[in-house]
């Protein structure tokens, strides 16, 4: 979205995450603008099917760490208003996802969504 915003094609009202985007410091968060406590920080993780050999996961992690450490990749992500965080170990990712599941499950219940 950043190129559209900086190009004047769209005007953001607020950022969804808990913090303002460094690339758009004048744009408030939703929590600041209207809904205290609002935080929908997007994240991406790579997952493999259950039973994937540990060595394959280790290789995949290593390659992801290499790519995410590349300055061109980091720069491209920042240009798109993505703020890469340090890569996590497989156990850290699993713990993070376990923490997110009940948060999003409650949000689905609060929204009265019928998810099957």
VOZAZA-694795 format. One line per 5 residues: number of its first residue (from 1); for each residue x, z negated, y of N, C-alpha, C. Coordinates in steps of 0.02 Angstrom, whole numbers, always signed. Example, Ala and Ser with C-alpha at 12.3 -4.5 7.8 and 13.67 -1.06 7.14 Angstrom:
! VOZAZA-694795
1> +660,-390,-284,+615,-390,-225,+660,-390,-165; +642,-354,-112,+684,-357,-53,+645,-394,+2
***
This chain:
! VOZAZA-694795
1> +40,+0,-60,+0,+0,+0,+42,+0,+63; +104,-26,+58,+145,-33,+118,+154,+32,+156; +169,+88,+123,+176,+151,+161,+112,+170,+199; +54,+157,+170,-9,+172,+204,-20,+125,+264; +1,+63,+256,-6,+14,+310,+41,+32,+368
6> +105,+41,+351,+154,+56,+404,+142,+125,+434; +111,+169,+397,+95,+236,+423,+30,+237,+464; -2,+179,+470,-63,+175,+510,-125,+203,+477; -122,+218,+413,-180,+246,+378,-232,+193,+361; -209,+132,+348,-255,+77,+334,-231,+15,+372
11> -278,-30,+384,-261,-93,+419,-280,-150,+373; -231,-187,+351,-247,-244,+307,-279,-301,+346; -325,-335,+313,-357,-393,+343,-321,-457,+324; -297,-459,+262,-263,-519,+237,-225,-503,+173; -177,-545,+158,-139,-540,+96,-169,-588,+45
16> -172,-567,-18,-207,-606,-69,-166,-665,-96; -101,-663,-90,-59,-715,-118,-59,-779,-77; -22,-828,-102,-19,-893,-69,+23,-891,-5; +68,-844,-1,+114,-839,+56,+107,-770,+89; +122,-768,+153,+124,-704,+187,+179,-660,+158
21> +167,-595,+160,+218,-549,+135,+274,-544,+187; +336,-548,+166,+392,-542,+213,+390,-474,+250; +364,-423,+216,+362,-356,+245,+306,-350,+298; +258,-396,+296,+201,-395,+343,+189,-466,+370; +236,-493,+406,+231,-563,+426,+173,-579,+473
26> +145,-529,+506,+90,-541,+553,+22,-539,+519; +20,-521,+454,-43,-518,+417,-54,-586,+384; -109,-620,+400,-121,-686,+370,-139,-680,+296; -136,-736,+262,-161,-737,+193,-236,-747,+195; -269,-734,+139,-341,-746,+135,-355,-820,+147
31> -311,-863,+121,-320,-935,+131,-317,-954,+205; -272,-923,+241,-267,-936,+313,-327,-908,+351; -349,-849,+331,-400,-814,+369,-471,-837,+355; -485,-858,+293,-556,-870,+278,-569,-919,+221; -528,-919,+169,-544,-957,+109,-487,-1003,+90
36> -485,-1064,+117,-431,-1110,+100,-423,-1117,+24; -361,-1117,+1,-347,-1124,-70,-345,-1058,-108; -366,-1003,-76,-366,-938,-110,-295,-916,-125; -283,-896,-187,-218,-871,-207,-227,-826,-268; -219,-762,-257,-220,-713,-311,-155,-674,-306
41> -102,-707,-327,-36,-676,-325,-29,-631,-386; -21,-567,-376,-14,-522,-433,+54,-532,-468; +54,-520,-533,+116,-524,-571,+113,-474,-628; +171,-457,-653,+177,-410,-708,+225,-439,-759; +207,-432,-822,+251,-454,-876,+251,-399,-930
46> +303,-397,-968,+308,-350,-1023,+296,-390,-1087; +252,-365,-1129,+237,-399,-1192,+249,-352,-1251; +262,-381,-1308,+271,-343,-1369,+221,-368,-1421; +206,-327,-1470,+160,-350,-1522,+190,-409,-1561; +145,-451,-1586,+166,-506,-1629,+206,-478,-1687
51> +260,-510,-1703,+301,-487,-1759,+358,-440,-1739; +363,-424,-1675,+419,-382,-1653,+484,-419,-1669; +532,-385,-1699,+594,-419,-1717,+629,-449,-1656; +656,-508,-1665,+689,-544,-1610,+745,-503,-1578; +780,-465,-1618,+835,-424,-1591,+807,-370,-1544
56> +750,-341,-1561,+719,-291,-1517,+697,-322,-1451; +670,-382,-1455,+649,-417,-1394,+710,-434,-1351; +763,-455,-1383,+825,-471,-1347,+852,-409,-1311; +850,-353,-1345,+874,-290,-1315,+829,-269,-1257; +764,-274,-1267,+717,-256,-1214,+727,-301,-1153
61> +734,-366,-1163,+747,-412,-1108,+810,-394,-1071; +861,-379,-1108,+926,-361,-1077,+919,-300,-1033; +883,-250,-1058,+874,-188,-1019,+831,-201,-957; +780,-242,-964,+738,-258,-907,+778,-296,-855; +818,-344,-876,+861,-382,-829,+907,-333,-792
66> +935,-285,-828,+980,-236,-797,+944,-195,-744; +886,-169,-761,+847,-128,-715,+826,-170,-654; +800,-230,-666,+776,-272,-611,+833,-296,-566; +893,-296,-592,+951,-316,-553,+980,-260,-511; +957,-199,-522,+983,-141,-485,+958,-143,-413
71> +1004,-136,-366,+985,-141,-295,+936,-87,-273; +941,-27,-303,+893,+26,-285,+823,+9,-309; +817,-20,-368,+752,-40,-394,+723,-96,-351; +765,-146,-335,+741,-200,-293,+719,-173,-225; +758,-128,-196,+741,-99,-131,+675,-61,-133
76> +665,-22,-186,+603,+16,-194,+543,-30,-200; +552,-85,-237,+497,-132,-245,+481,-166,-178; +531,-186,-142,+520,-217,-77,+486,-168,-29; +506,-105,-32,+474,-54,+10,+400,-46,-5; +379,-63,-65,+309,-59,-85,+272,-126,-77
81> +306,-174,-44,+279,-242,-33,+273,-281,-98; +314,-264,-146,+320,-304,-207,+381,-349,-197; +374,-411,-214,+429,-457,-205,+453,-481,-274; +502,-445,-301,+525,-463,-368,+554,-533,-371; +536,-568,-424,+563,-634,-435,+616,-628,-490
86> +659,-677,-495,+708,-673,-549,+673,-666,-616; +704,-627,-660,+674,-618,-725,+673,-684,-763; +625,-690,-808,+616,-751,-846,+635,-739,-919; +651,-792,-952,+662,-787,-1025,+594,-778,-1059; +596,-759,-1122,+533,-750,-1158,+494,-815,-1161
91> +527,-871,-1169,+491,-935,-1171,+462,-953,-1103; +496,-936,-1049,+469,-948,-981,+408,-905,-968; +411,-842,-990,+353,-797,-981,+294,-824,-1020; +306,-844,-1082,+252,-871,-1124,+221,-933,-1091; +262,-977,-1064,+237,-1037,-1031,+197,-1019,-969
96> +221,-970,-931,+186,-948,-871,+117,-920,-889; +115,-878,-940,+51,-848,-960,+3,-902,-986; +30,-950,-1024,-13,-1005,-1049,-42,-1044,-990; -4,-1051,-936,-28,-1086,-876,-81,-1045,-839; -73,-978,-839,-119,-934,-802,-187,-926,-838
101> -188,-928,-904,-249,-915,-941,-307,-961,-920; -297,-1027,-918,-354,-1069,-898,-375,-1059,-825; -328,-1042,-782,-344,-1029,-711,-391,-969,-707; -373,-914,-740,-414,-854,-737,-478,-861,-777; -476,-898,-830,-538,-911,-868,-588,-948,-824
106> -565,-996,-786,-610,-1033,-740,-636,-987,-685; -594,-943,-660,-616,-897,-608,-670,-850,-635; -663,-828,-697,-714,-786,-728,-779,-825,-735; -774,-888,-758,-835,-929,-765,-867,-941,-696; -826,-956,-646,-852,-969,-579,-889,-908,-551
111> -865,-849,-569,-895,-787,-545,-955,-766,-587; -969,-805,-640,-1025,-789,-685,-1020,-720,-715; -959,-702,-734,-948,-637,-766,-961,-643,-840; -993,-594,-868,-1007,-593,-940,-953,-552,-973; -900,-585,-996,-844,-550,-1027,-848,-560,-1102
116> -847,-504,-1137,-852,-508,-1210,-792,-478,-1243
***
